[in-house]
Amino acid sequence: MKSDLQIAQEAKLKPITEIAASIGIKEEELDLYGKYKAKVSPDILKRLQDRPQAKYIVVTALTPTPLGEGKTTTAVGLGQGLARLGKKVINTLREPSMGPVFGIKGGAAGGGYAQVVPMEDLNLHFTGDIHAVGAANNLLCAMLDTQLQKNNPLGIDIHNININRVVDISDRALRQIIIGLGGKANGIPRESGYDITVASEVMAILSLATDIFDLRQRLGRMTVAYTTEGKPVTAEDLKAAGAMTVLLKEALKPNLIQTLEHSACFMHCGPFANIAHGNNSVLADLIACKLADYVVTESGFGSDMGFEKMCNIKCRTSGLKVDAAVVVCTVRALKMHGGAIKVVAGKPLDQETLAKENLEAVVKGSENLEKHIENVLLHGVPPVVVLNRFPTDTPAEIELVKERAKAAGAVAAVTHEVWAKGGEGGIELAEAVIEATQKPNNFHYLYPLDLSIKEKMETIATKIYGAEGVDYAPLAEEKIKLYTEIDFDKLPICMAKTHLSLSHDPSIKGRPRNFRVPIRDVRASVGAGFLYPLLGTMMTMPGLPSVPAATKVDIDEKGNTVGLF
């Protein structure tokens, strides 16, 4: 089988102007970035405002293994499958960060014959959106530190600053640093650090903004520090929000690309699904839902992460409702949750153990899948379960998963082979999704915003994770009291926890029971518009593995890129 890169490089792409015309975008609404990429003006929404809304489909998953279960590949393949059925469809996806690209995870273009292209471009710099986010974030940091150096007129508490500089490369050496060394001319010495750019609040803000003016207001509300009297210090107070908005003006425009089968895709923004909401931009979805009959998007990690945040944070902003959810699973993930295999990122699987039929492990592991189906149903959305097939899966294992999924409430349970066959391998899934979007739909939020901070956190912990309750560390209690006093308590909750378990503990697989969720801290992303409780140590700056993926990337004798997946 050819590599993803080889498949992408051999593809015959259509000019992006043709892709745009096929979905009703006018030439004057495009900013071209070469032949195969373009940005779309948000002003298009004014022209499209009277168009009906598309069916809005979200691809989520069971609790994934460290290797991932193929959500992006499934989402792209589903879009291609719908197009083969004659449907007007647009995919909306997150932009990849170069941290994972050069680290261990890989890119975010899909895989095999279910990819979006140009693959090299979108995995490496793309249209510069992530760099613009970094520039805006770092400008704000520089202006904050200048305030400190210039006699601190705002009275900022140097020990209560909650923003880091960012860079879009995994670099563990920058996690904790001291800045301002070398005398007063170089600033005030203080402890600080770097985050990866996609973990920044600026990225979360960009992905939730509905227009340039909303972006400006959100940036102004960013609370980056507190005074010695405990009052918030915002980007507006630092007079940085205007310049930040100008830096992000082009980045706000969604990026238009294509799949290998020439259906349209908006790839825009890439917030973390741990400390942020883990979905592509609101603007991309709003535009796509006016141009297409079906929009297929993808949420980060499992239903307890990106999907829950999609429903309760992103949909509150966009006003869109989810018509159906696709829950991706693999037999290997079910066997891991059933205790039969151990999956470690970067290490090859034990193929001999994986290939042995193990119905007992599949049954036990299916408890995890069943909880994710339940989580989708908790939001009033019809779930379709799809098995991303591997050669080691046996017919009996596949049928068992289908039976368990339907018994748990899935409206359909099917398989796909989009990695090997593209849209043709996604026809069965596409047909099941069309049928699911015609089912009764009672989409609703999990909680009202007027609940207290604790009540909202406890609702998510007990209903989505299956916990018995929540325990609060003294720091968390202190923050909850502060946020309630300064009127941050009506914001939605963006739980920051591991994606490797339904619980807060990544080592607990399957469907955890009889546990309580510990909240060690609660932080505020006021510009993005949510509070994020920390359920453990959240890594906002990844490190490279001992053999980074970057070591395989090079150019050949013809000047072509090689080794990029």
Phi and psi in degrees as a GROMACS rama.xvg file:
@    title "Ramachandran Plot"
@    xaxis  label "Phi"
@    yaxis  label "Psi"
@TYPE xy
-68.4408  154.924  LYS-2
-72.8747  162.735  SER-3
-56.3346  -41.6158  ASP-4
-64.5129  -43.1549  LEU-5
-61.4998  -43.0527  GLN-6
-61.1178  -44.3329  ILE-7
-65.8548  -40.7274  ALA-8
-69.9275  -27.9822  GLN-9
-84.8468  -10.4257  GLU-10
-68.6108  144.438  ALA-11
-94.9658  104.936  LYS-12
-84.7479  148.881  LEU-13
-90.8959  149.321  LYS-14
-54.9672  140.261  PRO-15
-64.7447  -22.0388  ILE-16
-64.597  -34.5043  THR-17
-69.1987  -42.0182  GLU-18
-61.6503  -44.0296  ILE-19
-61.198  -45.8317  ALA-20
-62.7726  -34.1576  ALA-21
-66.0078  -21.8234  SER-22
-111.45  8.343  ILE-23
91.864  21.4522  GLY-24
-92.7012  130.994  ILE-25
-81.3891  154.96  LYS-26
-59.4456  -37.4402  GLU-27
-72.894  -9.23877  GLU-28
-94.0307  4.33332  GLU-29
-112.1  142.046  LEU-30
-115.058  113.856  ASP-31
-80.2553  138.223  LEU-32
-119.598  73.3792  TYR-33
83.503  -161.649  GLY-34
-81.1373  -25.6859  LYS-35
-123.015  9.79486  TYR-36
-138.175  146.622  LYS-37
-154.026  157.053  ALA-38
-105.348  147.473  LYS-39
-113.001  130.587  VAL-40
-68.3143  131.259  SER-41
-60.5306  -18.0734  PRO-42
-62.467  -16.2223  ASP-43
-57.9363  -26.8937  ILE-44
-63.6609  -29.0425  LEU-45
-64.8096  -41.6704  LYS-46
-69.1776  -32.363  ARG-47
-95.846  3.91955  LEU-48
-58.7488  -26.4494  GLN-49
-92.9819  1.26214  ASP-50
-73.8115  147.976  ARG-51
-68.5413  158.927  PRO-52
-81.9533  142.231  GLN-53
-71.3048  164.975  ALA-54
-71.9189  130.284  LYS-55
-109.663  111.719  TYR-56
-115.482  129.547  ILE-57
-111.7  128.642  VAL-58
-96.9592  120.036  VAL-59
-127.336  -162.101  THR-60
-158.817  170.309  ALA-61
-71.7235  178.145  LEU-62
-62.5361  117.683  THR-63
-77.7717  161.039  PRO-64
-78.7993  167.339  THR-65
-60.8998  -15.3648  PRO-66
-87.4423  -10.9037  LEU-67
80.84  154.508  GLY-68
-113.203  5.75791  GLU-69
92.6464  36.1941  GLY-70
-65.3369  -45.5508  LYS-71
-65.6292  -42.7408  THR-72
-59.0709  -43.171  THR-73
-63.7979  -44.2979  THR-74
-62.14  -45.2152  ALA-75
-65.2614  -44.6852  VAL-76
-62.7839  -36.2685  GLY-77
-64.2593  -44.4449  LEU-78
-59.2209  -43.7489  GLY-79
-65.7059  -37.4137  GLN-80
-64.6826  -42.9614  GLY-81
-62.4291  -39.2028  LEU-82
-64.0634  -37.3237  ALA-83
-66.9592  -24.0116  ARG-84
-85.8835  7.45581  LEU-85
85.1441  14.0998  GLY-86
-89.138  145.814  LYS-87
-84.2723  109.989  LYS-88
-131.617  145.452  VAL-89
-131.572  131.47  ILE-90
-86.8934  145.588  ASN-91
-128.299  124.847  THR-92
-134.197  162.961  LEU-93
-80.0498  152.095  ARG-94
-77.5668  142.986  GLU-95
-78.293  145.27  PRO-96
-90.8138  144.901  SER-97
-71.5539  -15.1419  MET-98
-58.853  -60.6421  GLY-99
-63.3534  -34.4082  PRO-100
-57.7064  -44.1111  VAL-101
-94.5955  0.750665  PHE-102
-99.0474  -100.459  GLY-103
-131.625  -27.0051  ILE-104
-77.6047  -37.4129  LYS-105
100.868  -166.338  GLY-106
-89.4787  -163.619  GLY-107
-136.584  38.8735  ALA-108
-102.335  2.78476  ALA-109
89.3082  -157.445  GLY-110
-161.218  160.366  GLY-111
59.413  -127.593  GLY-112
-98.196  16.1003  TYR-113
-122.4  73.582  ALA-114
-128.279  159.927  GLN-115
-105.835  149.191  VAL-116
-138.463  158.948  VAL-117
-75.9151  118.552  PRO-118
-62.1286  -42.6034  MET-119
-64.0526  -45.656  GLU-120
-60.615  -48.8971  ASP-121
-70.8122  -23.6218  LEU-122
-87.7406  -14.4124  ASN-123
-129.687  94.8577  LEU-124
78.8311  -41.7054  HIS-125
55.5697  -121.766  PHE-126
-101.643  11.1811  THR-127
86.9917  8.84949  GLY-128
-58.3951  -46.256  ASP-129
-66.888  -35.1064  ILE-130
-65.4717  -36.624  HIS-131
-65.261  -39.9153  ALA-132
-60.7649  -44.2018  VAL-133
-62.2708  -41.6985  GLY-134
-64.1557  -43.0111  ALA-135
-64.7543  -44.2054  ALA-136
-61.724  -46.1763  ASN-137
-73.5615  -27.9848  ASN-138
-62.3391  -44.3223  LEU-139
-60.6721  -43.3188  LEU-140
-62.7937  -42.3177  CYS-141
-64.0417  -38.6923  ALA-142
-69.9522  -33.909  MET-143
-65.0688  -48.2816  LEU-144
-67.5709  -28.6572  ASP-145
-65.5468  -38.9526  THR-146
-58.3879  -43.4023  GLN-147
-63.5899  -41.9986  LEU-148
-71.1166  -31.0255  GLN-149
-92.0466  50.0965  LYS-150
69.2757  11.8193  ASN-151
51.926  60.4247  ASN-152
-64.4993  -22.8896  PRO-153
-85.4348  -6.28574  LEU-154
69.6966  37.1717  GLY-155
-67.9199  133.528  ILE-156
-78.0945  111.78  ASP-157
-62.1459  -19.1208  ILE-158
-96.1346  6.18295  HIS-159
-133.487  53.0678  ASN-160
-108.748  129.766  ILE-161
-124.064  37.8004  ASN-162
-133.886  140.816  ILE-163
-113.819  159.549  ASN-164
-71.8802  163.593  ARG-165
-134.76  157.991  VAL-166
-151.955  146.426  VAL-167
-92.8852  41.8257  ASP-168
-136.049  138.885  ILE-169
-68.4124  120.031  SER-170
-151.155  89.1764  ASP-171
-61.3798  -24.8362  ARG-172
-66.8879  -13.6982  ALA-173
-99.9144  1.76091  LEU-174
-60.2357  -44.4059  ARG-175
-131.667  118.352  GLN-176
-138.65  168.116  ILE-177
-114.603  128.046  ILE-178
-111.45  167.316  ILE-179
80.515  18.0585  GLY-180
-76.8551  157.657  LEU-181
101.424  16.2702  GLY-182
104.531  166.945  GLY-183
-60.0945  -32.3573  LYS-184
-61.9821  -21.9879  ALA-185
-98.146  6.67403  ASN-186
109.645  -175.588  GLY-187
-95.9467  122.536  ILE-188
-60.9721  132.342  PRO-189
-159.301  158.171  ARG-190
-74.7124  140.043  GLU-191
-154.563  -158.095  SER-192
-179.359  178.967  GLY-193
-117.967  144.513  TYR-194
-110.692  161.674  ASP-195
-74.3403  144.167  ILE-196
-55.3506  -38.7741  THR-197
-71.4224  -10.7114  VAL-198
-90.6392  0.0344004  ALA-199
-78.7929  154.534  SER-200
-65.8905  -29.9466  GLU-201
-60.0045  -41.094  VAL-202
-63.7705  -43.18  MET-203
-61.5313  -40.1108  ALA-204
-64.1647  -47.3206  ILE-205
-58.0959  -39.5744  LEU-206
-75.0229  -18.5178  SER-207
-103.741  -9.62158  LEU-208
-69.3673  139.917  ALA-209
-97.1972  -18.6231  THR-210
-164.657  179.984  ASP-211
-64.8023  -32.2921  ILE-212
-76.5316  -36.2866  PHE-213
-64.4146  -40.4921  ASP-214
-58.8423  -45.8777  LEU-215
-60.6628  -43.0018  ARG-216
-67.1859  -41.769  GLN-217
-64.5296  -43.3939  ARG-218
-61.8924  -40.3129  LEU-219
-62.2027  -31.0304  GLY-220
-80.5705  -10.085  ARG-221
-52.8806  122.853  MET-222
-97.5189  106.704  THR-223
-103.641  -12.0851  VAL-224
-165.402  177.56  ALA-225
-131.868  151.624  TYR-226
-76.9622  172.74  THR-227
-65.7648  -15.3444  THR-228
-95.5312  4.00695  GLU-229
85.1912  15.4889  GLY-230
-92.7313  142.908  LYS-231
-65.0753  143.468  PRO-232
-115.134  121.215  VAL-233
-106.862  170.279  THR-234
-63.4463  -30.0132  ALA-235
-65.6111  -41.8642  GLU-236
-60.269  -34.4198  ASP-237
-84.7983  -0.941012  LEU-238
58.5551  35.7439  LYS-239
-103.985  -19.0711  ALA-240
-63.7692  -36.5433  ALA-241
-63.1625  -49.6311  GLY-242
-64.7931  -36.407  ALA-243
-61.9303  -40.8565  MET-244
-62.2487  -42.7125  THR-245
-62.7697  -40.5062  VAL-246
-62.8295  -28.1267  LEU-247
-100.87  3.66297  LEU-248
-57.9995  -45.4578  LYS-249
-76.9659  -35.0893  GLU-250
-63.8908  -23.1409  ALA-251
-67.4364  -23.1659  LEU-252
-77.7289  126.322  LYS-253
-61.5387  147.884  PRO-254
-93.4128  131.925  ASN-255
-105.898  126.76  LEU-256
-135.746  -163.102  ILE-257
-140.017  160.235  GLN-258
-85.7504  173.091  THR-259
-60.7724  -21.629  LEU-260
-105.061  16.1529  GLU-261
72.3699  18.4925  HIS-262
-82.1947  159.655  SER-263
-83.9851  150.539  ALA-264
-144.07  129.699  CYS-265
-94.7803  120.289  PHE-266
-116.563  111.13  MET-267
-153.53  125.088  HIS-268
70.1168  157.397  CYS-269
-155.162  56.7142  GLY-270
-68.1315  145.249  PRO-271
-54.2837  147.023  PHE-272
-93.3295  1.31497  ALA-273
-89.4572  -72.9912  ASN-274
-86.7798  -9.52676  ILE-275
-122.192  -164.387  ALA-276
-93.2107  -10.3106  HIS-277
66.5145  40.6827  GLY-278
-139.127  160.746  ASN-279
-69.0427  -176.536  ASN-280
-75.036  149.61  SER-281
-60.8624  -42.8648  VAL-282
-61.7097  -41.7515  LEU-283
-59.5421  -43.245  ALA-284
-69.3327  -40.6106  ASP-285
-61.4824  -42.5733  LEU-286
-69.2924  -46.0605  ILE-287
-60.1394  -39.6294  ALA-288
-70.0032  -13.2622  CYS-289
-95.9006  -20.3395  LYS-290
-94.6936  -27.4354  LEU-291
-114.973  171.996  ALA-292
-93.6389  -28.8257  ASP-293
-134.375  132.367  TYR-294
-119.389  125.707  VAL-295
-111.746  114.943  VAL-296
-118.361  173.636  THR-297
-136.787  137.804  GLU-298
-109.113  147.06  SER-299
-65.8486  138.2  GLY-300
59.1836  -143.451  PHE-301
-91.9204  -175.489  GLY-302
-66.2094  -21.9547  SER-303
-78.0742  -10.5621  ASP-304
-113.753  -97.6688  MET-305
-59.849  -39.2061  GLY-306
-67.5745  -46.0469  PHE-307
-59.6983  -41.5762  GLU-308
-73.0461  -32.0007  LYS-309
-57.3452  -48.3812  MET-310
-70.4182  -42.0838  CYS-311
-99.6593  -12.2577  ASN-312
-117.181  -59.7063  ILE-313
-65.09  -45.114  LYS-314
-69.0396  -27.2694  CYS-315
-64.0127  -34.6503  ARG-316
-78.0993  -45.4629  THR-317
-79.4076  -28.3112  SER-318
80.707  1.13025  GLY-319
-80.1617  154.385  LEU-320
-118.395  146.009  LYS-321
-83.2847  127.754  VAL-322
-92.5524  -26.934  ASP-323
-162.586  153.617  ALA-324
-125.896  136.617  ALA-325
-103.455  122.159  VAL-326
-103.004  110.04  VAL-327
-84.2546  134.981  VAL-328
-141.17  163.805  CYS-329
-133.594  152.541  THR-330
-63.0651  -36.8111  VAL-331
-63.0548  -38.7405  ARG-332
-66.0687  -40.5498  ALA-333
-64.6449  -38.0628  LEU-334
-67.3418  -35.8662  LYS-335
-63.9528  -47.0371  MET-336
-67.0719  -23.8685  HIS-337
-86.4965  0.82862  GLY-338
85.1878  8.32878  GLY-339
-85.7019  -29.5631  ALA-340
-135.273  159.186  ILE-341
-115.883  129.9  LYS-342
-113.565  124.062  VAL-343
-123.414  129.212  VAL-344
-57.0576  131.935  ALA-345
86.9999  -8.99121  GLY-346
-108.679  139.281  LYS-347
-65.5263  146.051  PRO-348
-74.727  153.491  LEU-349
-75.9802  94.6139  ASP-350
-63.7955  -32.1057  GLN-351
-65.4814  -45.5951  GLU-352
-68.036  -40.955  THR-353
-63.5785  -36.7499  LEU-354
-76.1008  -16.1736  ALA-355
-75.8514  127.285  LYS-356
-60.8216  130.72  GLU-357
-142.989  80.3405  ASN-358
-66.7506  -31.5978  LEU-359
-63.3257  -44.543  GLU-360
-66.8359  -36.3167  ALA-361
-64.7136  -41.6738  VAL-362
-61.2073  -48.6006  VAL-363
-64.0064  -43.5722  LYS-364
-67.6999  -25.4674  GLY-365
-65.2089  -16.6771  SER-366
-60.5989  -33.5969  GLU-367
-66.7405  -46.937  ASN-368
-58.6476  -42.2566  LEU-369
-61.7305  -35.6645  GLU-370
-68.0823  -36.0001  LYS-371
-69.575  -35.9002  HIS-372
-61.5635  -44.6192  ILE-373
-58.9363  -40.8549  GLU-374
-63.1441  -39.0305  ASN-375
-65.1002  -44.5469  VAL-376
-64.4325  -30.6644  LEU-377
-60.4174  -22.4173  LEU-378
-99.2135  8.64119  HIS-379
75.7476  22.9169  GLY-380
-110.125  134.115  VAL-381
-70.8298  125.896  PRO-382
-96.9905  138.957  PRO-383
-113.515  126.662  VAL-384
-96.3863  133.568  VAL-385
-129.39  132.918  VAL-386
-91.2444  119.935  LEU-387
-80.0195  105.336  ASN-388
-77.1579  143.649  ARG-389
-124.057  156.103  PHE-390
-59.3516  -23.9915  PRO-391
-81.3895  -7.92845  THR-392
-73.0172  136.483  ASP-393
-98.2786  155.342  THR-394
-56.5073  -38.1117  PRO-395
-67.1847  -39.3499  ALA-396
-64.1113  -42.7565  GLU-397
-63.7253  -45.8903  ILE-398
-64.6121  -35.8444  GLU-399
-64.0547  -43.0644  LEU-400
-63.242  -42.9549  VAL-401
-60.1321  -44.1955  LYS-402
-62.0376  -46.2607  GLU-403
-64.5207  -39.638  ARG-404
-64.6519  -45.9902  ALA-405
-66.038  -38.5636  LYS-406
-64.6524  -27.8302  ALA-407
-83.8434  -6.7626  ALA-408
118.871  1.04575  GLY-409
-66.1308  136.836  ALA-410
-75.7273  -18.481  VAL-411
-158.977  154.566  ALA-412
-139.491  116.445  ALA-413
-135.256  176.89  VAL-414
-117.582  164.377  THR-415
-141.37  160.441  HIS-416
-135.641  46.7025  GLU-417
-71.6713  -28.0582  VAL-418
-59.8  -42.0223  TRP-419
-90.2421  -28.7406  ALA-420
-120.35  -1.64207  LYS-421
66.2346  -144.413  GLY-422
-59.6052  -33.2794  GLY-423
-59.0474  -36.6465  GLU-424
-77.6702  -2.15977  GLY-425
-113.812  10.273  GLY-426
-62.3009  -46.3499  ILE-427
-61.2524  -42.0125  GLU-428
-63.9832  -44.1759  LEU-429
-59.7519  -43.1246  ALA-430
-64.2558  -39.9157  GLU-431
-65.812  -38.286  ALA-432
-68.3706  -42.0333  VAL-433
-57.1846  -44.9754  ILE-434
-64.0861  -39.2697  GLU-435
-64.5455  -36.186  ALA-436
-69.3793  -13.535  THR-437
-95.0214  -4.01293  GLN-438
-75.1875  159.235  LYS-439
-56.2417  137.003  PRO-440
-129.862  126.75  ASN-441
-124.185  49.3884  ASN-442
-55.6085  131.512  PHE-443
-154.342  161.69  HIS-444
-77.0618  156.787  TYR-445
-74.9378  -28.0809  LEU-446
-151.538  151.404  TYR-447
-80.142  151.029  PRO-448
-71.0094  -18.7577  LEU-449
-82.9607  1.16863  ASP-450
-67.1708  158.576  LEU-451
-68.746  164.31  SER-452
-56.4613  -46.1847  ILE-453
-65.0237  -40.7111  LYS-454
-63.1566  -38.28  GLU-455
-67.8361  -43.7694  LYS-456
-63.224  -41.7099  MET-457
-68.2773  -32.5267  GLU-458
-63.1999  -46.6767  THR-459
-64.4153  -45.0625  ILE-460
-63.242  -42.8576  ALA-461
-81.6366  -41.0128  THR-462
-82.8502  -41.7359  LYS-463
-88.3574  -43.7133  ILE-464
-88.4919  -23.3843  TYR-465
85.2477  21.1987  GLY-466
-76.0492  160.753  ALA-467
-82.5967  -23.4939  GLU-468
174.87  -171.531  GLY-469
-128.386  139.333  VAL-470
-115.551  140.416  ASP-471
-115.674  126.927  TYR-472
-71.6653  158.987  ALA-473
-54.2678  -39.9724  PRO-474
-62.8662  -40.5021  LEU-475
-63.2485  -42.7943  ALA-476
-59.9949  -41.815  GLU-477
-63.5063  -43.0701  GLU-478
-68.82  -40.4992  LYS-479
-60.9974  -42.1673  ILE-480
-62.328  -45.1688  LYS-481
-61.8982  -48.6988  LEU-482
-65.6784  -32.4581  TYR-483
-67.5812  -40.0772  THR-484
-68.0712  -33.1144  GLU-485
-102.494  20.095  ILE-486
66.0443  33.6075  ASP-487
-94.3457  1.04462  PHE-488
-76.1707  -9.76476  ASP-489
-94.6097  6.7797  LYS-490
-79.4825  150.42  LEU-491
-67.4904  168.321  PRO-492
-108.681  132.771  ILE-493
-119.29  87.6642  CYS-494
-62.2415  129.566  MET-495
-102.227  102.67  ALA-496
-145.58  173.539  LYS-497
-64.4133  147.091  THR-498
-92.1349  -4.96812  HIS-499
-90.7842  2.79319  LEU-500
-154.34  152.686  SER-501
-66.9336  -21.9176  LEU-502
-93.0633  -171.284  SER-503
-83.026  -10.337  HIS-504
-105.822  113.126  ASP-505
-62.6086  -18.2506  PRO-506
-81.1534  -13.3105  SER-507
-90.9347  110.872  ILE-508
-99.3688  -174.208  LYS-509
67.214  -139.483  GLY-510
-113.786  97.0537  ARG-511
-62.6316  144.965  PRO-512
-137.623  161.563  ARG-513
57.0708  48.6586  ASN-514
-134.25  159.379  PHE-515
-120.273  146.576  ARG-516
-93.486  121.796  VAL-517
-88.8407  130.491  PRO-518
-106.118  112.091  ILE-519
-90.6269  -23.9299  ARG-520
-160.719  160.366  ASP-521
-133.637  127.283  VAL-522
-119.78  160.735  ARG-523
-116.818  122.581  ALA-524
-105.567  80.1872  SER-525
-70.5223  -34.7109  VAL-526
-66.329  -45.2517  GLY-527
-66.709  -32.8224  ALA-528
97.9639  38.4475  GLY-529
-155.011  159.89  PHE-530
-99.4257  142.411  LEU-531
-125.293  105.472  TYR-532
-70.9208  142.301  PRO-533
-99.0367  119.194  LEU-534
-99.2523  12.2353  LEU-535
171.879  -165.066  GLY-536
-87.4447  110.387  THR-537
-91.0467  125.343  MET-538
-85.2549  108.65  MET-539
-100.078  -2.30928  THR-540
-136.091  100.07  MET-541
-66.2095  164.47  PRO-542
-114.177  161.553  GLY-543
-80.3473  147.868  LEU-544
-73.0604  174.901  PRO-545
-63.2375  -30.2112  SER-546
-124.006  88.5938  VAL-547
-64.6423  151.718  PRO-548
-58.6185  -25.7929  ALA-549
-59.4147  -27.3232  ALA-550
-66.4735  -18.9999  THR-551
-95.4728  -9.4864  LYS-552
-88.9235  132.126  VAL-553
-162.715  -173.391  ASP-554
-118.498  148.204  ILE-555
-91.5114  -173.156  ASP-556
-65.7752  -16.2658  GLU-557
-96.8897  -0.560578  LYS-558
87.0738  10.7346  GLY-559
-86.9457  147.697  ASN-560
-69.2454  137.839  THR-561
-133.135  157.818  VAL-562
82.2256  6.34765  GLY-563
-92.8804  73.8483  LEU-564
